[in-house]
Amino acid sequence: MSYNLLDLRSRVRIKISNSAYPAATIDGFINDAIVEIADSYPWTYFQKLVSGALIVGDYTYEQQDDHQSTTKMVLIHPTDSRNFLDITKYRLPWQTFFDRFPAPGNMPNARPLYWTEYGNQVYFHCPVDLAYILRQFYQKMPTELVGDSDVPELPQNFREAIVLGASYRVEEERENYDIVIMLQDRFTSVVSSLMSFFANDTMTGPDTVVAPARRQPDPWDDK
């Protein structure tokens, strides 16, 4: 049987011994299980890179709809790709950022350095002076499975974990709590085994191999 939503739903029905359990409910639990697995580890399957030009005079940048957490941010000069700056380490907690820069729009246009994330926006400490290319590396939310032929972003090795994760949710809804404990323990064990199996240096996130750039002076170093 193909590895898709239909296959996963059928296996959940077998696991719960109920071939008539509502498909919509099972599908929801399957997607919930995938989200739980995705949140448990920085799997490479949910890493994403987007690039876009900033607008001169703006100090915000809208996040992608599937954005979950940023892992790396690089600014590239609009006309010279060798001129770039990795600004990842200049991220500030949003409270600290807005304490230091309460009105970023009132700052002179410049190359941005400090940044934070608040709501669905990236905020820079000043309006940008050039249409820099922003390369954002981030962990994305899993794509929801809707149609029977939809395939999870997690590879087929995760089939058992997804089925167990959905099944314990079904049993929880049916108030079969002894079965919930058994299935949830098995789910946790399988996910932990997958973490150990797939863990390697690539799990730290994507990177860009480029020539080293000179570090921009940090005015907060002496504070």
C-alpha positions as CSV (number, residue, x, y, z in Angstrom):
1,M,0.0,0.0,0.0
2,S,1.2,3.5,-0.8
3,Y,2.5,5.7,2.0
4,N,-0.1,8.5,2.0
5,L,-3.0,9.8,4.1
6,L,-5.3,6.9,3.0
7,D,-2.7,4.3,4.0
8,L,-2.2,6.0,7.4
9,R,-5.9,6.3,8.0
10,S,-6.4,2.6,7.2
11,R,-3.6,1.6,9.6
12,V,-5.1,3.7,12.4
13,R,-8.4,2.0,11.9
14,I,-6.7,-1.4,12.2
15,K,-4.8,-0.3,15.3
16,I,-8.0,0.9,17.0
17,S,-10.1,-2.1,15.7
18,N,-12.7,0.1,14.2
19,S,-13.1,0.2,10.4
20,A,-15.9,2.7,10.6
21,Y,-14.2,5.3,12.7
22,P,-14.9,8.8,11.1
23,A,-12.2,9.6,8.5
24,A,-12.2,13.3,9.3
25,T,-11.5,12.7,12.9
26,I,-8.6,10.3,12.2
27,D,-7.2,12.7,9.6
28,G,-7.1,15.4,12.1
29,F,-5.3,13.2,14.6
30,I,-2.8,12.1,11.9
31,N,-1.9,15.8,11.3
32,D,-1.7,16.4,15.0
33,A,0.7,13.5,15.4
34,I,2.9,14.8,12.6
35,V,3.0,18.2,14.2
36,E,4.0,16.6,17.5
37,I,6.8,14.7,15.8
38,A,8.0,17.8,14.0
39,D,8.1,19.7,17.3
40,S,10.2,17.1,19.0
41,Y,13.4,17.5,17.0
42,P,14.9,19.8,14.3
43,W,14.3,17.3,11.5
44,T,15.8,18.3,8.2
45,Y,12.5,17.6,6.5
46,F,11.1,20.8,7.9
47,Q,14.0,23.1,7.1
48,K,13.3,25.8,4.5
49,L,15.2,28.7,2.9
50,V,13.6,31.7,1.4
51,S,15.2,34.7,-0.3
52,G,13.6,38.1,-1.0
53,A,14.5,41.7,-1.5
54,L,13.9,44.2,1.3
55,I,12.2,47.5,0.4
56,V,14.2,50.6,0.9
57,G,12.8,52.6,3.8
58,D,11.0,49.7,5.4
59,Y,12.1,48.2,8.7
60,T,9.8,45.1,8.8
61,Y,9.7,41.9,6.8
62,E,6.7,39.6,6.8
63,Q,7.2,36.0,7.8
64,Q,6.2,33.1,5.6
65,D,2.9,31.5,6.5
66,D,4.6,28.2,7.5
67,H,7.3,29.9,9.5
68,Q,8.0,28.4,12.9
69,S,11.5,29.4,14.1
70,T,14.4,31.2,12.4
71,T,17.8,29.5,12.4
72,K,19.9,31.8,10.3
73,M,19.6,35.2,8.6
74,V,21.9,36.6,6.0
75,L,21.9,40.0,4.3
76,I,23.3,40.2,0.7
77,H,24.2,43.4,-1.1
78,P,21.7,43.9,-4.0
79,T,24.5,44.4,-6.6
80,D,27.4,42.5,-5.1
81,S,26.7,39.0,-3.9
82,R,30.2,38.8,-2.4
83,N,29.3,41.5,0.0
84,F,27.1,39.9,2.7
85,L,26.6,39.9,6.4
86,D,25.4,37.1,8.6
87,I,23.1,38.9,11.2
88,T,21.9,35.7,13.0
89,K,23.9,36.5,16.2
90,Y,22.4,40.1,16.4
91,R,19.0,38.8,17.1
92,L,17.5,40.3,20.3
93,P,14.6,39.2,22.5
94,W,11.7,41.3,21.4
95,Q,11.4,43.0,24.8
96,T,15.1,44.0,24.7
97,F,14.8,45.1,21.1
98,F,11.9,47.5,21.6
99,D,13.5,48.8,24.8
100,R,16.6,49.8,22.8
101,F,14.8,50.7,19.6
102,P,11.3,51.9,20.5
103,A,10.8,53.6,17.2
104,P,12.9,51.9,14.5
105,G,11.1,53.9,11.8
106,N,12.7,57.1,13.2
107,M,16.2,55.9,12.8
108,P,18.3,56.9,9.7
109,N,18.2,54.5,6.8
110,A,21.2,52.1,7.1
111,R,22.2,48.5,6.7
112,P,20.3,46.7,9.4
113,L,22.1,44.8,12.1
114,Y,19.9,44.2,15.1
115,W,16.6,42.4,14.6
116,T,13.9,40.6,16.4
117,E,10.7,38.6,15.6
118,Y,7.3,39.8,16.9
119,G,4.0,38.5,15.7
120,N,4.4,37.6,12.0
121,Q,7.1,40.2,11.3
122,V,10.8,40.5,11.4
123,Y,11.8,43.9,12.8
124,F,15.1,45.6,12.0
125,H,16.6,48.3,14.2
126,C,16.4,50.9,11.3
127,P,14.8,51.4,7.9
128,V,17.0,49.7,5.2
129,D,19.1,51.9,2.9
130,L,19.3,49.4,0.0
131,A,17.2,46.6,-1.4
132,Y,19.3,43.9,0.3
133,I,18.5,40.3,-0.4
134,L,17.5,38.6,2.8
135,R,18.1,34.9,3.1
136,Q,16.1,33.4,5.9
137,F,16.7,29.8,7.0
138,Y,13.9,28.5,9.2
139,Q,12.0,25.5,10.5
140,K,8.6,25.3,8.9
141,M,5.3,23.9,10.1
142,P,4.4,20.6,8.5
143,T,2.1,20.8,5.5
144,E,-1.4,19.5,6.4
145,L,-2.5,16.3,4.8
146,V,-5.9,16.8,3.2
147,G,-6.4,14.5,0.2
148,D,-6.1,10.7,0.3
149,S,-3.1,10.8,-1.9
150,D,-1.2,13.4,0.1
151,V,2.2,12.2,1.3
152,P,3.7,13.3,4.6
153,E,7.0,15.3,4.5
154,L,8.4,12.8,7.0
155,P,9.8,9.7,5.2
156,Q,8.2,6.3,5.3
157,N,10.3,5.3,8.3
158,F,7.9,7.5,10.3
159,R,4.8,5.6,9.4
160,E,4.6,3.6,12.6
161,A,5.1,6.7,14.7
162,I,2.4,8.7,12.9
163,V,-0.1,5.8,13.3
164,L,0.7,5.4,17.0
165,G,0.4,9.2,17.5
166,A,-3.0,9.3,15.8
167,S,-4.2,6.1,17.5
168,Y,-3.5,7.2,21.1
169,R,-5.4,10.4,20.3
170,V,-8.4,8.3,19.1
171,E,-8.3,6.2,22.3
172,E,-8.1,9.4,24.4
173,E,-11.2,10.6,22.7
174,R,-12.9,7.3,23.4
175,E,-11.7,7.5,27.1
176,N,-9.7,4.3,26.9
177,Y,-7.0,5.7,29.1
178,D,-5.2,2.4,29.8
179,I,-4.8,2.0,26.0
180,V,-3.8,5.6,25.7
181,I,-0.9,5.1,28.1
182,M,0.3,2.0,26.2
183,L,0.1,3.6,22.8
184,Q,1.6,6.9,23.9
185,D,4.6,5.1,25.5
186,R,5.2,3.2,22.3
187,F,4.9,6.4,20.2
188,T,7.5,8.1,22.4
189,S,9.8,5.1,22.2
190,V,9.6,5.0,18.4
191,V,10.1,8.7,17.9
192,S,13.1,8.6,20.3
193,S,14.6,5.7,18.2
194,L,14.1,7.7,15.0
195,M,15.9,10.7,16.6
196,S,18.9,8.5,17.4
197,F,18.8,6.9,13.9
198,F,18.6,10.1,11.9
199,A,20.8,12.3,14.2
200,N,23.9,13.5,12.4
201,D,25.7,16.7,11.6
202,T,23.2,17.7,9.0
203,M,20.5,18.1,11.7
204,T,22.1,21.3,12.9
205,G,20.6,23.2,9.9
206,P,21.5,24.3,6.5
207,D,24.4,26.7,5.9
208,T,25.9,28.7,3.1
209,V,29.5,28.3,2.1
210,V,30.8,31.7,1.3
211,A,34.0,33.8,1.7
212,P,34.4,35.3,5.1
213,A,33.1,38.8,5.6
214,R,34.5,41.5,7.9
215,R,32.4,41.8,11.1
216,Q,30.4,45.0,11.4
217,P,31.3,46.9,14.6
218,D,28.9,46.2,17.4
219,P,28.0,49.4,19.3
220,W,26.7,47.3,22.2
221,D,30.0,45.5,22.8
222,D,31.1,48.0,25.5
223,K,27.7,48.2,27.2
